[in-house]
């Protein structure tokens, strides 16, 4: 055992495996030796070879958490998710357990375990991926069930409308959302969704009508106010757009898209001070990216109209810098 531990420390894993195997042969009732052998196989990613010694370690001592962990992950890696789950549960291995539960269709439990793991390891790329996958699969499962058991319900039509909207099939999306509204005219979100369909088709008057209906149902919806303000702006109704976008900003402040549209509406409405204030606030919230570049360009135009050439040139310099940064790199010929 000691020789195996020393070999492991030196990175001589084959020697460590040989020594731990010898220890198991010398004392077949020594559970720690089987655990060390199994873990050594696990460390060199020979998961199939790790199974037998880890199972033997647990026969000798069912409470070995490390053995449950290594055996659970080995089984998971080999695609034996169902068999892996009880071992991962005993080891409280939330990440592996969540992944195994995705494989076995236990999406709600997977979300709970992956969320717990993410709490211990924020912004971990693998955890974020698997959590998103579990949530997506649960969503699909729920929608499939909805369409199967309640195919003519308002929510079924809404789900179909959202599916058509994602793939930009606007006539079909319009029909489904309209059918949903016929069945549930008071349901929040449906007028907003239909309005977005009309935005996609550049039918601004129809979009305005739907966004107004949504605001009537949900006067506290910042998104509905933002969408209405943007639609009014598209139709040249700058003054009303400014008032609506100010309301959207009050309901949910510091949203970059709202601040940009508010600045544009204020500028067109002759409120230069509000335009500058909105765009400056946007740049405090979002310093990089295409929207920040557009904002520097807009500020340059604002200062140019005021006759402030130095400020205008400074904004254009920032615009060119950001525009270059966000432009995709061309393919190497």
C-alpha positions as CSV (number, residue, x, y, z in Angstrom):
1,X,0.0,0.0,0.0
2,X,2.8,2.4,0.9
3,X,4.7,1.7,-2.2
4,X,1.5,2.3,-4.3
5,X,0.9,5.7,-2.6
6,X,4.5,6.7,-3.2
7,X,4.3,5.7,-6.8
8,X,1.1,7.7,-7.2
9,X,2.8,10.8,-5.8
10,X,5.6,10.5,-8.3
11,X,3.1,10.1,-11.2
12,X,4.1,6.5,-11.8
13,X,0.6,5.3,-12.2
14,X,1.3,1.9,-13.7
15,X,3.5,1.0,-10.8
16,X,0.9,2.3,-8.3
17,X,-1.7,0.0,-9.9
18,X,0.6,-3.0,-9.7
19,X,1.4,-2.3,-6.0
20,X,-2.3,-1.8,-5.1
21,X,-3.2,-5.0,-6.9
22,X,-0.5,-6.8,-5.0
23,X,-2.0,-5.4,-1.8
24,X,-5.5,-6.8,-2.6
25,X,-4.0,-10.2,-3.3
26,X,-2.0,-10.2,-0.1
27,X,-5.1,-9.3,2.0
28,X,-8.4,-9.9,0.1
29,X,-10.4,-8.4,3.0
30,X,-8.6,-5.1,3.0
31,X,-11.2,-2.6,1.6
32,X,-8.9,0.4,1.3
33,X,-6.6,-1.5,-1.0
34,X,-9.5,-2.2,-3.4
35,X,-10.5,1.4,-3.2
36,X,-7.0,2.6,-4.0
37,X,-6.8,0.2,-6.9
38,X,-10.1,1.3,-8.3
39,X,-9.3,5.0,-7.9
40,X,-6.0,4.5,-9.6
41,X,-7.7,2.9,-12.6
42,X,-10.2,5.8,-12.5
43,X,-7.4,8.4,-12.5
44,X,-5.9,6.9,-15.6
45,X,-9.4,6.8,-17.2
46,X,-9.5,3.0,-17.4
47,X,-13.1,3.1,-16.2
48,X,-14.0,-0.5,-17.1
49,X,-11.1,-1.8,-15.1
50,X,-12.1,0.4,-12.1
51,X,-15.5,-1.3,-11.7
52,X,-14.5,-4.6,-10.1
53,X,-12.2,-3.3,-7.4
54,X,-14.6,-0.5,-6.5
55,X,-17.5,-2.9,-6.2
56,X,-15.4,-5.2,-4.0
57,X,-14.4,-2.2,-1.8
58,X,-18.1,-1.5,-1.3
59,X,-18.9,-5.1,-0.5
60,X,-16.3,-4.9,2.3
61,X,-17.4,-1.4,3.4
62,X,-20.7,-0.1,2.0
63,X,-20.1,3.3,3.6
64,X,-17.0,4.2,1.6
65,X,-18.2,7.5,0.1
66,X,-15.0,7.8,-2.1
67,X,-15.8,4.4,-3.6
68,X,-19.4,5.3,-4.3
69,X,-18.1,8.5,-6.0
70,X,-15.5,6.8,-8.2
71,X,-17.8,3.9,-9.1
72,X,-20.7,6.3,-9.9
73,X,-18.6,8.4,-12.2
74,X,-17.0,5.3,-13.8
75,X,-20.4,3.9,-14.6
76,X,-21.7,7.2,-15.8
77,X,-18.7,7.6,-18.2
78,X,-19.3,4.1,-19.5
79,X,-23.0,5.0,-20.3
80,X,-24.5,3.0,-17.4
81,X,-26.4,6.0,-16.0
82,X,-29.2,4.0,-14.3
83,X,-26.7,1.9,-12.3
84,X,-24.6,5.0,-11.5
85,X,-27.4,7.0,-9.9
86,X,-27.5,5.2,-6.5
87,X,-23.8,5.5,-6.0
88,X,-23.7,9.2,-7.0
89,X,-26.6,9.8,-4.6
90,X,-24.7,8.2,-1.7
91,X,-21.6,10.3,-2.6
92,X,-23.7,13.5,-2.9
93,X,-22.1,14.1,-6.3
94,X,-24.6,16.6,-7.5
95,X,-22.9,17.2,-10.9
96,X,-22.6,13.6,-11.9
97,X,-26.1,12.8,-10.5
98,X,-27.6,15.6,-12.6
99,X,-26.0,14.3,-15.7
100,X,-27.1,10.8,-15.1
101,X,-30.6,12.0,-14.4
102,X,-30.7,13.8,-17.8
103,X,-29.7,10.5,-19.4
104,X,-32.6,8.7,-17.6
105,X,-35.2,11.4,-18.3
106,X,-35.5,12.7,-14.8
107,X,-35.2,16.3,-15.9
108,X,-36.7,18.1,-12.8
109,X,-34.4,16.2,-10.5
110,X,-31.5,16.9,-12.8
111,X,-32.2,20.7,-12.7
112,X,-32.2,20.6,-8.9
113,X,-28.9,18.7,-8.6
114,X,-27.1,20.8,-11.3
115,X,-28.3,24.0,-9.7
116,X,-26.9,22.8,-6.4
117,X,-23.6,22.0,-8.1
118,X,-23.6,25.4,-9.9
119,X,-24.0,27.1,-6.5
120,X,-20.7,25.5,-5.4
121,X,-19.0,26.2,-8.7
122,X,-20.5,29.4,-10.3
123,X,-20.0,29.9,-14.0
124,X,-18.6,26.4,-14.6
125,X,-19.0,25.8,-18.4
126,X,-19.9,22.2,-18.1
127,X,-22.5,22.8,-15.4
128,X,-24.1,25.7,-17.3
129,X,-24.3,23.5,-20.4
130,X,-25.9,20.6,-18.7
131,X,-28.3,22.8,-16.7
132,X,-29.4,24.5,-19.9
133,X,-29.8,21.1,-21.6
134,X,-31.9,19.7,-18.7
135,X,-34.1,22.8,-18.7
136,X,-34.5,22.6,-22.5
137,X,-35.4,18.9,-22.4
138,X,-37.9,19.5,-19.6
139,X,-39.5,22.3,-21.6
140,X,-39.8,20.1,-24.6
141,X,-41.3,17.3,-22.6
142,X,-43.8,19.6,-21.1
143,X,-44.8,21.1,-24.4
144,X,-45.1,17.6,-26.0
145,X,-47.4,16.6,-23.2
146,X,-49.4,19.8,-23.6
147,X,-49.9,19.2,-27.3
148,X,-50.8,15.6,-26.7
149,X,-53.4,16.0,-23.9
150,X,-54.8,19.5,-24.7
151,X,-54.1,20.1,-28.5
152,X,-56.9,22.6,-28.9
153,X,-56.2,24.7,-25.8
154,X,-55.0,28.3,-25.9
155,X,-51.6,27.3,-24.4
156,X,-51.2,24.7,-27.1
157,X,-51.8,27.3,-29.8
158,X,-49.4,29.6,-28.0
159,X,-46.7,27.0,-27.9
160,X,-47.1,26.3,-31.6
161,X,-47.0,30.0,-32.3
162,X,-43.7,30.3,-30.5
163,X,-42.3,27.4,-32.4
164,X,-43.3,29.0,-35.7
165,X,-41.9,32.4,-34.6
166,X,-38.5,30.9,-33.8
167,X,-38.2,29.5,-37.4
168,X,-39.5,32.8,-38.8
169,X,-42.7,31.3,-40.2
170,X,-44.7,34.4,-39.5
171,X,-48.1,33.6,-41.2
172,X,-48.3,30.3,-39.2
173,X,-47.2,32.1,-36.0
174,X,-49.9,34.8,-36.5
175,X,-52.6,32.2,-36.9
176,X,-51.6,30.3,-33.8
177,X,-51.4,33.4,-31.6
178,X,-54.6,34.7,-33.0
179,X,-56.3,31.3,-32.2
180,X,-54.9,31.5,-28.7
181,X,-56.2,35.0,-28.2
182,X,-59.6,33.9,-29.4
183,X,-59.7,31.3,-26.7
184,X,-58.0,33.3,-23.9
185,X,-58.2,37.0,-24.7
186,X,-57.2,38.0,-21.2
187,X,-54.0,35.8,-21.1
188,X,-50.9,37.9,-20.4
189,X,-48.2,37.7,-23.1
190,X,-50.3,36.7,-26.0
191,X,-50.8,40.3,-27.4
192,X,-47.1,40.9,-26.9
193,X,-46.2,37.7,-28.8
194,X,-48.6,38.6,-31.7
195,X,-47.2,42.1,-31.7
196,X,-43.7,40.8,-32.2
197,X,-44.9,38.7,-35.2
198,X,-46.2,42.0,-36.8
199,X,-42.8,43.6,-36.0
200,X,-41.1,40.8,-37.8
201,X,-43.3,41.5,-40.8
202,X,-42.9,45.3,-40.5
203,X,-46.6,45.8,-40.0
204,X,-46.2,48.6,-37.5
205,X,-49.8,49.7,-37.1
206,X,-50.9,46.1,-36.2
207,X,-48.0,45.8,-33.9
208,X,-48.9,49.0,-32.1
209,X,-52.4,47.8,-31.6
210,X,-51.2,44.6,-30.0
211,X,-48.7,46.3,-27.7
212,X,-51.4,48.7,-26.5
213,X,-53.6,45.8,-25.7
214,X,-50.8,44.1,-23.8
215,X,-50.2,47.3,-21.8
216,X,-53.9,47.5,-21.0
217,X,-53.7,44.0,-19.5
218,X,-50.2,44.5,-17.9
219,X,-49.6,48.2,-17.2
220,X,-46.4,47.2,-15.3
221,X,-44.8,45.4,-18.2
222,X,-41.6,47.2,-19.1
223,X,-41.1,45.1,-22.2
224,X,-44.6,45.9,-23.5
225,X,-43.9,49.6,-23.0
226,X,-40.5,49.3,-24.7
227,X,-42.0,47.5,-27.7
228,X,-44.7,50.0,-28.1
229,X,-42.3,52.9,-27.9
230,X,-40.0,51.3,-30.5
231,X,-43.0,50.7,-32.8
232,X,-44.2,54.3,-32.4
233,X,-40.6,55.4,-33.2
234,X,-40.7,53.3,-36.4
235,X,-43.9,55.2,-37.4
236,X,-42.3,58.6,-36.8
237,X,-44.4,59.3,-33.7
238,X,-41.4,60.6,-31.8
239,X,-43.1,62.5,-29.0
240,X,-45.4,59.7,-28.0
241,X,-42.5,57.2,-28.4
242,X,-40.4,59.3,-26.0
243,X,-43.1,59.3,-23.3
244,X,-43.7,55.6,-23.7
245,X,-40.0,54.8,-23.5
246,X,-39.6,57.0,-20.5
247,X,-42.3,54.9,-18.8
248,X,-40.5,51.7,-19.9
249,X,-37.3,53.0,-18.3
250,X,-39.1,53.8,-15.1
251,X,-40.6,50.4,-14.9
252,X,-37.2,48.7,-15.5
253,X,-34.3,51.0,-15.5
254,X,-30.9,50.8,-17.3
255,X,-31.9,48.3,-20.0
256,X,-29.5,49.2,-22.9
257,X,-32.1,48.7,-25.7
258,X,-34.6,50.9,-23.9
259,X,-32.0,53.6,-23.3
260,X,-30.9,53.6,-26.9
261,X,-34.4,53.9,-28.2
262,X,-35.2,56.6,-25.6
263,X,-32.2,58.6,-26.7
264,X,-33.3,58.3,-30.3
265,X,-36.9,59.3,-29.6
266,X,-35.8,62.3,-27.4
267,X,-33.4,63.5,-30.1
268,X,-36.1,63.4,-32.8
269,X,-38.5,65.1,-30.3
270,X,-36.0,67.9,-29.8
271,X,-35.1,67.0,-26.2
272,X,-31.3,67.0,-26.7
273,X,-30.6,66.9,-23.0
274,X,-32.6,63.7,-22.4
275,X,-31.1,62.2,-25.5
276,X,-27.5,62.8,-24.3
277,X,-28.4,61.7,-20.8
278,X,-29.9,58.4,-22.0
279,X,-27.1,57.5,-24.3
280,X,-24.5,58.4,-21.7
281,X,-26.2,56.2,-19.2
282,X,-26.3,53.4,-21.8
283,X,-22.5,53.6,-22.2
284,X,-22.1,53.4,-18.4
285,X,-24.1,50.1,-18.5
286,X,-22.7,48.7,-21.7
287,X,-19.2,49.8,-22.7
288,X,-18.5,47.4,-25.5
289,X,-20.4,45.7,-28.3
290,X,-22.4,46.8,-31.3
291,X,-25.0,48.8,-29.3
292,X,-22.3,50.8,-27.6
293,X,-20.8,51.5,-31.0
294,X,-24.2,52.7,-32.4
295,X,-24.5,54.9,-29.3
296,X,-21.2,56.6,-29.9
297,X,-22.2,57.2,-33.5
298,X,-25.5,58.7,-32.4
299,X,-23.7,61.0,-29.9
300,X,-21.3,62.1,-32.6
301,X,-24.3,63.2,-34.7
302,X,-25.8,65.0,-31.7
303,X,-22.6,66.9,-31.0
304,X,-22.1,67.7,-34.6
305,X,-25.5,69.4,-34.8
306,X,-24.6,71.4,-31.7
307,X,-21.4,72.6,-33.4
308,X,-19.1,70.8,-31.0
309,X,-16.6,69.3,-33.5
310,X,-14.1,68.1,-30.8
311,X,-16.7,66.0,-28.9
312,X,-18.1,64.7,-32.2
313,X,-14.7,63.5,-33.3
314,X,-14.1,61.9,-29.9
315,X,-17.3,59.9,-30.3
316,X,-16.5,58.9,-33.8
317,X,-13.1,57.6,-32.7
318,X,-14.8,55.4,-30.1
319,X,-17.3,54.3,-32.7
320,X,-14.6,53.2,-35.1
321,X,-12.7,51.4,-32.4
322,X,-15.7,49.4,-31.3
323,X,-16.9,48.8,-34.8
324,X,-13.6,47.3,-35.6
325,X,-13.7,45.2,-32.5
326,X,-17.1,43.7,-33.3
327,X,-16.6,43.0,-37.0
328,X,-16.1,39.3,-37.8
329,X,-12.6,38.3,-38.8
330,X,-12.5,37.4,-42.5
331,X,-11.6,33.8,-43.6
332,X,-8.0,33.1,-44.5
333,X,-7.7,32.5,-48.2
